[in-house]
Amino acid sequence: MRRWLAILLFSTFALGQTPQIPQTPRQALLELLKATSAEQIDKHTPDVLLAEMAKLPADVRQKQHQSMMFLSLLMAMSPNTVQTFDAGPTLAVIQDPKQNSKVEISVERDDLTGDIDTMEFSIHIFKDGKEQELPIDPRILVDMKLENNVWKLARFGGSVSIQLDDPKVAARLVKSIQDQMAKTAAVAPSQTAPRTMSESNVVISLRTLNTAEVSYLMSYPKAGFTCRLSDLGGSLSGKAADEHGAQLINPALEGGSRYGYKIQLSACEGSTGYKIVAAPMQKGVGHRTYCTDQSDVIRSVDEADSADCFGKGKPVN
């Protein structure tokens, strides 16, 4: 009697437990892609790679983590832009309402063999509700491997193939080249390229600042974008990086004067946006003014229109 009572009690206890549902390889991949913290990234990084990465300086590791959070930043800034799916034929959909276009990443293969799951994804582009025919067939290849009951990214890569003997593909390929030639011819070189070495260096500085602003926002989301170059600098302070000295730009750029240009930040509104203008300090010699903002597009205007760079500026290559 005691034996049967013990069996009954054990069975009741066992039935009362909630079984732990393991994360699927696909869910693990999406968690990695949408990571908002270093912990989430490291969770799905192979142990052997983590051991090697530990040899790098802490600030380098921090920047690596930040660079891998671009999708979560995009989703935070535009919540309706990206959709992901744990199951089904579609992995993700990226929409651009302004252009009435979208990109779909479809699941072509998801094969689980032992502790390795091999996935293959195709990319489809839609414009005005109609799928666009591409001259190439791009594929994304991913292997997720189970380590200590956690799925980790073991292999990542891609492939591109072109069916050159397909008449439609050949025609589209030539047309795309012709379209690009027409676009290039329609824009005067003086509107798309810096004229001097100093101007080229200023463009590089603005690209650096755009990257620094995004990294700063990801590191200090409560502070948002900053209008102080000192917040992005601080590498000579002797202190650890923080929101008042993130150590994302070099001291020369932090000073705000580079290559004969004065660089100023303005219109910093939380995580919404910012504006950066690089104006020539010497007037009357034909140097252009350059500007950029959270769109990451760098524009330039001639000296006569320098007061309205964002309105009249043309994109720089």
N, C-alpha and C positions, 0 to 999 in steps of 0.2 A: 504493500500500500504506500509506504513512504517513497519507494522508488518511482511509482507512477505519479505521485504528487510532485516530486522533484522534476520529473520530465515535463509535467503540465506547467509548472511555474517557469521553467526555462523557456518553453515554447511561447508562453505568453509574453515574456520579456523580449524574446527575439522578434516576435511579430510587432511589438510596440516600437521598435527602432526604425528610424527613417533612413532608408538606404541612401548612401552618398552617391550622387550622380556625378561621374567624372566629366571634366571639361573635354569637349571634342577637339580634335586638331584644328578644325576650322574656327571654332570659338577662340582657341588660344591664339591663332594667327590674327584674328580681328582685335583681340585684346592688345596684342603687341602693336598693331597698326594704329589703334586709337589710344595708345598709352598717354596718360597725363602725369606720370611720375616715373622717376628712375627705377623704382622698385618693380613696376610693371614691365619695364623693358628688360631688366636683369632677370626677371622671373622666367622669361621665354628665350633667354640667351644661353647657348651651350656652356656647360661648366668649364670646358677647356678654354673657351674664348674669354670667359669672365676672369679666369686665373691670369691670362696674359694681359688683359685690360687693366687689371689691378696694379700693374707695374707703371702705368701712366700717371702723370700728375693729376691731382684732384680737379683742377680747373679745366684740363683737357677732357677729362671724363664728363664733367658737367656740360661742356659744349657739345659733346657727342650725344649725350642724352637729349639735350635741347633740340638738336638737329633732327632727331627721330620723332619729335612730337609735332611735326608740321601738320599732320592730318587732324589731330585733336585741336590744334590752334585754328585751323580752317573751320572745323565744326563749331567751335566756340564763337568765332566771329560771324559765321553764317550758318545757323543751326539747320536750315532747310536745304543746304547745299549738298550734303553728303548723307546717303542712306546705306546702311550695311545690313546683311542678312545672314543669320546663323545657319540657315538651311535653305534648300531650294536651288534652282538653276542659276541664280544671280548672287554674286558675292557683294557687289557694291554698285551704287548709282551716284554719279556726280553730276549735278545740274547747274546750268548757268542760265537763269531766267532772263537776264538782259539780252543774251544772244539767242534765246529760245533753243538751246542745245543741251545735250547731255551725253555722258560717257557711261556705258554699262560694262562692267567686268563680269563675264559669264564663266561658270564652272564647266570646263570641258572634260575634266577627269579628276576623280578623287578616289585613289586606290590605297586601301590600308593593308599592309603586309607586315605582320608581326608588330614591332614597335616603331615602324616608319610609315608615315602617310604621305603619299606623293600626290600633289595637286597641280593641275594645269588650268590656266585661265586665259580666255580670249578677250579682246578689247573691241567694243563696238561703239561707233560714234553716230549720234543722231542730230539732225538739224531740222527744225520745224516739223518734228514728228516723223521724219523719214531717215532711215539708216543711210549713211554715206558709204559709198563704195571706196575702199582704200586700195592703193596699189601694192600694199604689203599686208601680211598676215602676222601681226605681233602676238606673241604668247608670253605669259609669265609662268615660271616654273618654281615650285616651292616644295621642299621636303620638311615635314615636321617630325621630330623624333622624340620618343618618350624617355625622359630621364627622371628618375626618382618620382614617378607618378605625375610628372608635369610635361606637357608637350612644349618642345623648344624648337626654334628655327634652326634647322641643320643645314639647309641649302636654299639659296635664293638666286634666281637668274632669269634669263629670258631668251627668246629666239625670235627671229624675224625671217620670213620667207617671202619670196616674190616669184610668182608663176609667170616667168618671162615669155613663155610660148602661148599665153592666153591673149588674144587680140584686144580684149577689153582692158586688161591690165596694162598692156603696152601703150594703148591710147591714153589711158588715165595718167600714166607715168610721164609721157611727153607733155600732156596738157598741164600737169602740175608744174613742170619746168617752165613752160611758156608763161603761165600765170605769174610765177615768181619773177621772171624776167620783166614782165609788164609792170609789176609793182615797183621793182627797183628803178626802172626807167622813169616812172611817174613822179618819183621823189628826187629833188635836186640833192646832190652830195652835200652841199652846204647846210642842208636842213637836217641831215641825219648823222653827220660825223663831226666830232670836235675838230677845230682848225689847227690847234697848236698842241704841243706836248703838255703844256700846263693845263689846258682844257681837258685833255685826255686823263690826266692825273686827278683832276677835280671830279670827273665822272666816276673814276674808280673809288674816290673817297665817298661819294654819295652812295654808291652801291654798298660800301662797307657800313655806312651809317644805317641804311635800310636793314641790313642783316642784324646789326647791333640792336636796333629798335625791336625787332621781332624776338630776338633772344632775351632782351630785357623784359618784355611783356610776359614771356613764358616763365622767366625766373621769378618775376615779382608781379604777378597778375593783379594784386590789390593796388599797386602803384600805377599800373597801366603804362602807356607810352610816355616817354619823358621828353621835356623840352630843354633839359640841361645836359650839355656835353659832359659836364663833370660827373653826372650819374652814369654815363656810359664808359667813362675813363676810370681814373683812380689807380692805375697800375703802379704808380710811384709812391703811393700812400704808405706802403709797408703793412697794410692791413689786409685781411681777407676780403674777398669780394662781397659787396652787399648792395642794397638798392641806392645808396648814395655814392657808390663807386664800384660798378659791376665789372670793371676791367675787361671791357669788350672792344675798346679801341685804344690805339697807341697815344702817348702823351702829345705828339705833334698835332694829331687830328683833334684831340681834346681842347687844344688851345683855340681852335675856331678860325685860324688864319692859315691857309695852305695855298701854295703856288700862285700867290697874288690874288687870292679870292677870300672873301669873308663868308663864313658859313654860319647860318642862323637857323634855329629850330623854333617852331611856333605851332599854335592850334593843336596842342596835345590834349585830347579829350578821352581820358580813360583808355579803354581798349578799342575805341572807335577809329582814331586816326591821328595823324600828325602831318606837319609840313616842314620841308627843309629847303632852304634857298642858298645857293652859292653865287654871290654877286662879285664881279671884278672890282678891286679896290682902285684901279686906275681907269678913269673914264676917258672917253674920246678916242680910244685906240681900236675900237671895233670888237672888243672881247664880248662874248655872249654871256648871258646869265643862265644858270642851270637850276632846276628845281625837281623835287620828287616828293612823294608822300607814301601812305600805306599801300597804295596800288603797286609799288615797286617799279613804276614807270618813271624814267628820267627824261625830262623835257628841257628844251633850250629855246631861248628867244634872242633876237638881235638886240643890240644896245638900246635902240629906239623904243622897244616894247618891254624893257626889263621890268617895269612895274607890274606887268600882268603875265608872268611866266606860266602860271597854271592855266590861264585862259587862252593865251595865244601860243604857248610853247608847243613845239613839235617833238615827238619821241626821238630819242637818240639811240643809235644802234648799240 
